[in-house]
Structures are given as C-alpha cells and as structure tokens.
Amino acid sequence: MNHREHWAPLMRMNGLGNKILVIDMRGRTDKVTPQAAIRLNAHPDTAFDQIMALYDPRGDAPDGWIDILNSDGSMAQACGNGTRCVVDYLFSADGRSHFDFRTIAGALVADRFEDGRISVDMGPPEFAWEKIPLAGSPGDTKHIALSEPFEPDPALQRFSAASMGNPHAVFFVPRDVDSYDLLAFGPRYEHHPMFPERANISLAQVTSPSSLSLKTFERGAGLTLACGSAACAAAVTAARTGRTGRKVSVYVPAGALEIDWREDDDHVIMTGPATREWTGRVDPATGEWER
C-alpha cells in the first residue's frame, strides 16, 4: 500500500505575501502535529508564517474548525490573512461566498466578493490589560511605558496594547517603519516580561488620517510581510488614540489591507486579497510532503 494515500491535501497560498499553508483535514480524525509544522517550515518551498488546518464542520462551527499553527509549532488564536486563504480555497471548490468558522479564539466569519477580495470579521478588539494579557495593570492600555525598555529610542519605549484574539503591542513611530531594525529587537520585545503569553510587536507610522504604514514581528513566526491581526490592532489603537479615523488603509510590506472598526457593533472588518501558488499533499503527523 502506498502510505501517501492517507496524506492530506496541501495548498501553498499567500495573503498579501503572508506565507500560508492550508491543510484540508476534513473527514479525518488525526491532527496536524507541531512536529509536522516545524518540518514543513524548515524547507524553503514550504516555509510559512501560519498553517491553517481545516477540520470538519460541527455544531458551533458550521463551515469548519480551524487550528492555526505558527512556524515554531505553537498554536495561534487568530490569522486573518490565513482565513482569507481558507475562504479562497473553499470558494474554488464549491463557489460559496459566505463562511462561518471557529478557532480557539472564537468565531471567524468571512465573505468573498465578486472582485476576489475577501473580508473577515475579526470580532471586537479587547483593551483590558488582563484580557490582552499583560503581566500587570498599566493603568491605561492606550499609552504604556515599557518597563525595562531594551531600546534607547523614545518611540520604542511606549506602546498601545490590544488583543485581536492574540496579544499585540503597537509602537507608533515618527519615521519610516523600514528605518528601524525590527528584526534586531523584535524577538526580545516579543518575550518581554510584560507579555506573559508573548506578543506580536508592530511598528506603525501614521501617514494620513486614514492610512498607516506597518511592520510586524509576529509572535512565534518572526518578521512577516503581512500580519492581518496586527493590521487590525494597529488600526484600532490608532483610532483609539485619536491618530486616525475608524476606517483606514494599512500598508504592509506586501500591499494594503482595508480595516473598518465598525461603530455599530465594535467589530473589526479586514478586507484584502488571497493568492494560490501551488497544491500538493502532506503527512499531517510527520510533515513529509510532495508537490
């Protein structure tokens, strides 16, 4: 018997350059293992920012449960760019345009438009320090002075915090985000004692009342071309601190995401593209794969 008969469908995709692997685990009882994630990330053809492992629908997840794995094998709570990739994959299979998923962070509702753009309802942001979470109350999560700052630049010593299903620290900087060596200090900030579950570290430059430039060091994944939940966190903290309005274009290294923090229900809607690159199959236990 060919042991590969039991491998799962694998799709290499990207959401604005955010490297995504969609693994279709529907109809199976096994899981994508952390070991498989680590092995897949070690190969240049399958290195990724997130794996979106799609499991069978169930009562609270009518269109499927999604496990989100980081490149170090850890679990993530939210990935809007990856969700768009799952939607694009399912749309190509049966033409549906509305989806209702669940993750460990809760509901993920998404819609695909005729022009190919996909919007994901990322839910409401959370600003309470214990829900983000932070190690202790800073008083006001709009403006937090980083205890024991690692960098001498004043702009890198104060941040705004929010959760979009995962913890975010947004540092608003006065100059081009690419002029900062985020790769140098991002890992240290991600593991700062103030973040008991680590944090996504973002640099945001306000370029107009309706636009931001963003660069993110993603928790468990590293420097990324596009982190959807970080774009949402940057948008809501910019609006919350009076830097922008509630509708903004967030420019990440690979393109733009449209973020709308709705006033009527407090939900954050993220809209952007998804691109398919190639298909293959994968052993969910070991990470062995073929294209």
ZIBELLIN-V646422 format. One record per residue. N is the residue number from 1. RES is the residue in one small letter. SS is DSSP state (a for helix, b for strand, c for the rest). PHI is phi in radians with two decimals (999 if undefined). NEAR is the number of other C-alpha atoms within 10 Angstrom. Layout:
N_RES_SS_PHI_NEAR + N_RES_SS_PHI_NEAR
//
This chain:
1_m_c_999_4 + 2_n_c_-1.34_5 + 3_h_a_-1.12_7 + 4_r_a_-1.33_13 + 5_e_a_-1.04_9 + 6_h_a_-1.76_12 + 7_w_c_-1.28_20 + 8_a_b_-1.76_20 + 9_p_b_-1.05_19 + 10_l_b_-2.21_23 + 11_m_b_-2.11_25 + 12_r_b_-1.61_22 + 13_m_b_-2.40_26 + 14_n_b_-2.55_25 + 15_g_b_-1.98_25 + 16_l_c_1.02_21 + 17_g_c_1.52_20 + 18_n_b_-1.18_24 + 19_k_b_-1.32_23 + 20_i_b_-2.18_29 + 21_l_b_-1.94_29 + 22_v_b_-1.73_24 + 23_i_b_-2.04_27 + 24_d_b_-1.54_25 + 25_m_c_-1.78_23 + 26_r_c_-1.14_16 + 27_g_c_1.42_10 + 28_r_c_-2.17_11 + 29_t_c_-1.93_8 + 30_d_c_-1.52_11 + 31_k_c_-2.25_14 + 32_v_c_-1.32_25 + 33_t_c_-1.56_16 + 34_p_a_-1.01_20 + 35_q_a_-1.10_16 + 36_a_a_-1.13_21 + 37_a_a_-1.07_27 + 38_i_a_-1.11_20 + 39_r_a_-1.15_18 + 40_l_a_-1.09_23 + 41_n_a_-1.20_23 + 42_a_a_-1.32_15 + 43_h_c_-1.72_10 + 44_p_c_-1.06_8 + 45_d_c_-1.32_10 + 46_t_c_-2.11_19 + 47_a_c_-1.00_19 + 48_f_c_-2.54_26 + 49_d_c_-1.58_29 + 50_q_b_-2.50_31 + 51_i_b_-1.73_30 + 52_m_b_-1.88_26 + 53_a_b_-1.67_23 + 54_l_b_-1.66_23 + 55_y_b_-1.92_23 + 56_d_c_-1.03_16 + 57_p_c_-1.04_17 + 58_r_b_-2.64_12 + 59_g_c_-0.93_7 + 60_d_c_-1.66_13 + 61_a_b_-2.42_19 + 62_p_c_-1.05_13 + 63_d_c_-1.95_20 + 64_g_c_2.20_21 + 65_w_b_-1.67_25 + 66_i_b_-2.09_27 + 67_d_b_-1.64_21 + 68_i_b_-1.99_24 + 69_l_b_-1.96_27 + 70_n_b_-1.41_24 + 71_s_c_-1.21_23 + 72_d_c_-1.63_20 + 73_g_c_1.57_22 + 74_s_c_-1.34_17 + 75_m_b_-1.62_16 + 76_a_b_-1.91_21 + 77_q_c_-1.55_18 + 78_a_c_-2.61_28 + 79_c_c_-2.71_28 + 80_g_a_-1.15_28 + 81_n_a_-1.11_30 + 82_g_a_-1.16_27 + 83_t_a_-1.09_28 + 84_r_a_-1.06_29 + 85_c_a_-1.15_26 + 86_v_a_-1.09_26 + 87_v_a_-1.06_25 + 88_d_a_-1.10_24 + 89_y_a_-1.09_19 + 90_l_a_-1.23_16 + 91_f_a_-1.06_16 + 92_s_a_-1.16_10 + 93_a_a_-1.45_9 + 94_d_a_-2.43_8 + 95_g_c_1.39_11 + 96_r_c_-1.19_13 + 97_s_c_-2.16_16 + 98_h_b_-2.18_15 + 99_f_b_-2.42_20 + 100_d_b_-2.30_19 + 101_f_b_-1.84_23 + 102_r_b_-2.32_21 + 103_t_b_-2.28_19 + 104_i_c_-1.10_14 + 105_a_c_-1.61_13 + 106_g_b_2.14_16 + 107_a_b_-1.31_17 + 108_l_b_-2.31_22 + 109_v_b_-1.90_19 + 110_a_b_-2.46_23 + 111_d_b_-2.37_21 + 112_r_b_-1.85_22 + 113_f_c_-1.67_11 + 114_e_c_-1.09_8 + 115_d_c_-1.44_7 + 116_g_c_1.63_13 + 117_r_c_-1.23_14 + 118_i_b_-2.26_24 + 119_s_b_-1.86_25 + 120_v_b_-2.17_25 + 121_d_b_-1.41_19 + 122_m_b_-1.48_25 + 123_g_b_1.41_21 + 124_p_b_-1.42_17 + 125_p_c_-1.30_20 + 126_e_b_-2.14_19 + 127_f_c_-1.99_20 + 128_a_c_-1.23_17 + 129_w_a_-1.01_19 + 130_e_a_-1.33_11 + 131_k_a_-1.59_13 + 132_i_a_-1.14_24 + 133_p_c_-1.76_23 + 134_l_c_-1.94_21 + 135_a_c_-1.27_14 + 136_g_c_-2.88_12 + 137_s_c_-1.23_13 + 138_p_c_-1.57_16 + 139_g_c_1.65_10 + 140_d_c_-2.35_12 + 141_t_c_-1.35_19 + 142_k_c_-1.18_17 + 143_h_c_-2.35_16 + 144_i_b_-2.10_17 + 145_a_b_-1.45_14 + 146_l_c_-1.25_15 + 147_s_c_-1.21_12 + 148_e_c_0.90_10 + 149_p_c_-1.11_15 + 150_f_c_-1.58_13 + 151_e_c_-2.10_11 + 152_p_c_-1.33_8 + 153_d_c_-1.13_10 + 154_p_a_-0.98_10 + 155_a_a_-1.16_14 + 156_l_a_-1.77_20 + 157_q_c_-2.00_16 + 158_r_b_-2.34_20 + 159_f_b_-2.56_22 + 160_s_b_-1.91_24 + 161_a_b_-2.04_29 + 162_a_b_-2.79_28 + 163_s_b_-2.01_23 + 164_m_c_-2.02_26 + 165_g_c_1.58_22 + 166_n_c_-2.59_24 + 167_p_b_-1.38_29 + 168_h_b_-2.31_31 + 169_a_b_-2.07_28 + 170_v_b_-1.96_29 + 171_f_b_-1.77_23 + 172_f_b_-1.47_24 + 173_v_c_-2.00_21 + 174_p_c_-1.49_12 + 175_r_c_-2.28_15 + 176_d_c_-0.84_15 + 177_v_a_-1.06_20 + 178_d_a_-1.30_12 + 179_s_a_-1.43_7 + 180_y_c_-1.81_14 + 181_d_c_-1.56_9 + 182_l_a_-1.07_19 + 183_l_a_-1.11_12 + 184_a_a_-1.31_9 + 185_f_a_-1.87_15 + 186_g_a_-0.96_22 + 187_p_a_-1.08_20 + 188_r_a_-1.23_14 + 189_y_a_-1.19_24 + 190_e_a_-0.96_25 + 191_h_c_-1.75_16 + 192_h_c_-1.05_19 + 193_p_c_-0.97_15 + 194_m_c_-1.18_19 + 195_f_c_-2.00_19 + 196_p_c_-1.11_15 + 197_e_c_-1.93_17 + 198_r_c_1.09_23 + 199_a_c_-2.69_29 + 200_n_b_-1.38_30 + 201_i_b_-1.88_28 + 202_s_b_-2.15_29 + 203_l_b_-1.86_28 + 204_a_b_-2.20_26 + 205_q_b_-2.00_22 + 206_v_b_-1.36_21 + 207_t_b_-1.85_17 + 208_s_b_-2.94_13 + 209_p_c_-1.11_16 + 210_s_c_-2.31_19 + 211_s_b_-2.67_23 + 212_l_b_-2.33_25 + 213_s_b_-1.90_24 + 214_l_b_-2.41_29 + 215_k_b_-2.41_26 + 216_t_b_-2.30_28 + 217_f_b_-1.74_25 + 218_e_b_-1.55_25 + 219_r_c_-0.96_26 + 220_g_c_1.36_21 + 221_a_c_-2.27_19 + 222_g_b_1.67_20 + 223_l_b_-1.11_20 + 224_t_b_-2.29_18 + 225_l_c_-1.27_22 + 226_a_c_-2.84_30 + 227_c_c_-2.08_32 + 228_g_a_-1.10_30 + 229_s_a_-1.17_25 + 230_a_a_-1.19_33 + 231_a_a_-1.07_31 + 232_c_a_-1.14_28 + 233_a_a_-1.09_28 + 234_a_a_-1.13_31 + 235_a_a_-1.13_31 + 236_v_a_-1.25_30 + 237_t_a_-1.27_27 + 238_a_a_-1.12_26 + 239_a_a_-1.18_18 + 240_r_a_-1.15_14 + 241_t_c_-1.71_12 + 242_g_c_1.37_11 + 243_r_c_-1.44_19 + 244_t_c_-2.49_20 + 245_g_c_-1.44_18 + 246_r_c_-1.53_20 + 247_k_b_-1.99_19 + 248_v_b_-2.44_25 + 249_s_b_-1.68_22 + 250_v_b_-1.87_28 + 251_y_b_-1.64_20 + 252_v_b_-1.81_25 + 253_p_c_-0.94_19 + 254_a_c_-1.78_13 + 255_g_b_2.64_15 + 256_a_b_-2.16_21 + 257_l_b_-2.04_26 + 258_e_b_-1.67_19 + 259_i_b_-2.07_27 + 260_d_b_-2.19_21 + 261_w_b_-1.56_24 + 262_r_c_-1.20_14 + 263_e_c_-1.37_9 + 264_d_c_-1.22_6 + 265_d_c_-2.27_9 + 266_d_c_1.25_12 + 267_h_b_-1.40_15 + 268_v_b_-1.84_25 + 269_i_b_-1.88_21 + 270_m_b_-1.94_26 + 271_t_b_-2.20_24 + 272_g_b_-3.01_21 + 273_p_c_-1.63_21 + 274_a_c_-2.51_24 + 275_t_b_-2.26_19 + 276_r_b_-1.55_15 + 277_e_b_-1.95_10 + 278_w_b_-2.80_10 + 279_t_b_-2.13_15 + 280_g_b_-2.91_14 + 281_r_b_-2.43_20 + 282_v_b_-2.53_23 + 283_d_c_-1.49_21 + 284_p_c_-1.14_25 + 285_a_c_-1.48_15 + 286_t_c_-1.88_16 + 287_g_c_1.53_22 + 288_e_c_-1.14_15 + 289_w_b_-2.57_19 + 290_e_b_-2.52_13 + 291_r_c_-1.69_13
//
